[in-house]
Amino acid sequence: MGYHKIETQFGIRENDVAGAVAAFIVGSYMSYRDVDFPDENFKPLVAQMRQAIGSDPAFAGASETEKRELYEQMAILGMFMATTQMALKEKPNAEVASNLRQAAKRYLEQFLKADADKIDITSQGLVIR
């Protein structure tokens, strides 16, 4: 799986849910904004997600199977969004790009409970204005 390369590249523990959640957010962000994502902004986002997940009682009470499923879903979906967005730069397709952008907007808004236009990812991590 391509996501394991990201874990290695950024020194993220294997099967770390925070890393997978960060990848999901980044992939959706890239697809919604149609932008590349600076590598240096990824680790701060992972750290921020680790803190948020660590303080979430629902996550703490989840079974190992549920945590593994969340990890897999987030990693797969994040990679799908990012690689599709990058592929569209190589081979543009207006309909696919529009569908991807709409899906990314829904993912960001459902997951972060915020307007996608008010979401940004900086060198400090996720910022919601």
Wavefront OBJ file of the C-alpha trace (Angstrom):
o trace
v 0.000 0.000 0.000
v 1.328 3.454 -0.894
v 0.461 4.872 2.508
v 3.215 2.835 4.177
v 5.712 4.870 2.127
v 4.320 7.998 3.772
v 4.741 6.444 7.217
v 8.362 5.703 6.393
v 9.018 9.087 4.775
v 7.672 11.034 7.750
v 8.767 8.701 10.543
v 5.217 7.808 11.546
v 4.672 4.589 13.483
v 3.148 1.849 11.371
v -0.632 1.668 11.797
v -0.781 5.048 13.574
v -4.372 6.282 13.280
v -3.276 9.926 13.639
v -1.081 9.625 10.557
v -3.883 8.037 8.555
v -6.356 10.725 9.663
v -3.848 13.406 8.655
v -3.439 11.727 5.246
v -7.223 11.689 4.819
v -7.485 15.386 5.666
v -4.557 16.271 3.392
v -5.872 14.204 0.481
v -9.295 15.804 0.810
v -7.776 19.276 1.206
v -5.590 18.813 -1.887
v -8.574 17.591 -3.891
v -10.909 20.346 -2.738
v -8.422 23.169 -3.266
v -6.653 21.559 -6.260
v -3.280 22.303 -4.701
v -0.080 20.475 -3.922
v 0.646 20.010 -0.247
v 3.997 21.035 1.255
v 5.694 18.085 2.963
v 6.813 20.250 5.874
v 3.172 20.827 6.900
v 2.394 17.116 7.281
v 4.190 16.283 10.545
v 2.588 19.165 12.487
v -0.819 17.973 11.290
v -0.055 14.403 12.399
v 0.967 15.688 15.841
v -2.211 17.744 16.062
v -4.353 14.745 15.067
v -2.542 12.543 17.596
v -3.440 15.028 20.334
v -7.071 15.322 19.178
v -7.532 11.561 18.891
v -5.788 10.956 22.208
v -8.243 13.190 24.005
v -11.338 11.721 22.317
v -13.243 9.430 24.735
v -14.971 7.644 21.832
v -11.609 6.716 20.325
v -10.232 5.642 23.699
v -13.214 3.324 24.128
v -12.980 1.839 20.640
v -11.837 -1.740 20.189
v -8.533 -2.545 18.490
v -10.532 -3.823 15.511
v -12.437 -0.530 15.254
v -9.189 1.441 15.484
v -7.636 -0.728 12.776
v -10.669 -0.217 10.528
v -10.496 3.549 11.031
v -6.779 3.504 10.214
v -7.361 1.531 7.025
v -10.309 3.641 5.865
v -8.519 6.926 6.469
v -5.255 5.795 4.852
v -6.954 4.356 1.786
v -9.316 7.266 1.256
v -6.611 9.854 1.851
v -4.288 8.187 -0.642
v -7.106 7.810 -3.168
v -7.996 11.494 -2.945
v -4.385 12.688 -3.194
v -3.345 10.365 -6.011
v -6.496 11.125 -8.017
v -5.878 14.851 -7.643
v -2.264 14.422 -8.770
v -3.311 12.219 -11.707
v -5.755 14.899 -12.839
v -2.833 17.309 -13.168
v -1.239 14.861 -15.632
v -4.429 14.001 -17.477
v -7.157 16.598 -16.873
v -10.788 15.514 -16.867
v -13.267 18.252 -15.929
v -16.040 15.862 -14.876
v -13.808 13.725 -12.664
v -12.217 16.861 -11.183
v -15.634 18.309 -10.362
v -16.803 15.055 -8.744
v -13.562 14.763 -6.776
v -13.837 18.340 -5.534
v -17.450 17.800 -4.427
v -16.537 14.585 -2.598
v -13.553 16.272 -0.927
v -15.757 19.142 0.250
v -18.232 16.670 1.800
v -15.435 14.681 3.467
v -13.846 17.761 4.991
v -17.128 19.206 6.197
v -18.455 15.936 7.627
v -15.204 14.965 9.323
v -14.177 18.389 10.615
v -17.684 19.792 11.159
v -16.675 23.047 9.456
v -17.170 24.878 6.171
v -14.523 23.560 3.760
v -13.754 27.117 2.620
v -12.714 27.986 6.180
v -10.268 25.093 6.502
v -6.559 25.584 5.993
v -3.474 23.547 6.801
v -0.392 25.517 7.731
v 3.012 24.807 9.224
v 1.214 24.826 12.612
v -1.365 22.237 11.518
v -5.095 22.431 10.844
v -6.667 25.873 11.122
v -10.401 26.506 10.945
v -11.291 30.161 10.535
l 1 2 3 4 5 6 7 8 9 10 11 12 13 14 15 16 17 18 19 20 21 22 23 24 25 26 27 28 29 30 31 32 33 34 35 36 37 38 39 40 41 42 43 44 45 46 47 48 49 50 51 52 53 54 55 56 57 58 59 60 61 62 63 64 65 66 67 68 69 70 71 72 73 74 75 76 77 78 79 80 81 82 83 84 85 86 87 88 89 90 91 92 93 94 95 96 97 98 99 100 101 102 103 104 105 106 107 108 109 110 111 112 113 114 115 116 117 118 119 120 121 122 123 124 125 126 127 128 129
